[in-house]
């Protein structure tokens, strides 16, 4: 995704299901960095939705 420099990102929502259809014990760790602030979240099957506010 490409954002203009003037865009201010306040929240991120994502659906992550990478390899869930192959492994029901799949674990995904997602890192999101906005303006130098890093937030991480661990997603384990069946949870695949991520919501972060900055």
C-alpha positions as CSV (number, residue, x, y, z in Angstrom):
1,X,0.0,0.0,0.0
2,X,1.3,3.4,-0.9
3,X,0.3,6.5,1.2
4,X,0.9,10.2,0.4
5,X,3.3,12.0,2.8
6,X,0.4,14.1,4.0
7,X,-1.7,11.1,5.0
8,X,-2.0,10.6,8.8
9,X,-2.6,7.0,9.7
10,X,-4.7,6.6,12.8
11,X,-5.9,3.0,12.7
12,X,-5.0,-0.2,11.0
13,X,-7.4,-3.1,10.4
14,X,-6.2,-6.4,8.8
15,X,-7.3,-9.9,8.2
16,X,-4.3,-12.3,8.3
17,X,-4.9,-16.0,7.4
18,X,-1.5,-16.9,6.0
19,X,-1.2,-20.7,6.1
20,X,-4.4,-21.2,8.2
21,X,-5.8,-23.4,5.5
22,X,-2.9,-25.7,5.8
23,X,-2.1,-25.7,9.5
24,X,-4.7,-25.2,12.3
25,X,-1.8,-24.6,14.8
26,X,-0.4,-21.7,12.7
27,X,0.8,-18.7,14.6
28,X,1.4,-15.3,13.0
29,X,3.2,-12.3,14.5
30,X,2.3,-9.0,12.9
31,X,4.4,-5.9,13.3
32,X,3.0,-2.5,12.3
33,X,5.2,0.6,12.3
34,X,3.6,4.1,11.9
35,X,5.7,7.2,12.3
36,X,8.3,5.3,14.2
37,X,5.9,3.8,16.7
38,X,5.8,-0.1,16.5
39,X,2.9,-2.2,17.6
40,X,2.9,-6.0,17.4
41,X,0.2,-8.6,17.8
42,X,0.2,-12.4,17.9
43,X,-2.6,-14.1,16.0
44,X,-3.4,-17.7,16.6
45,X,-5.9,-19.9,14.8
46,X,-8.8,-19.2,14.5
47,X,-8.3,-15.5,15.3
48,X,-7.2,-13.7,12.1
49,X,-8.3,-10.1,12.6
50,X,-6.0,-7.4,13.8
51,X,-7.0,-3.9,14.9
52,X,-4.5,-1.3,16.1
53,X,-4.9,2.4,16.8
54,X,-2.0,4.9,16.8
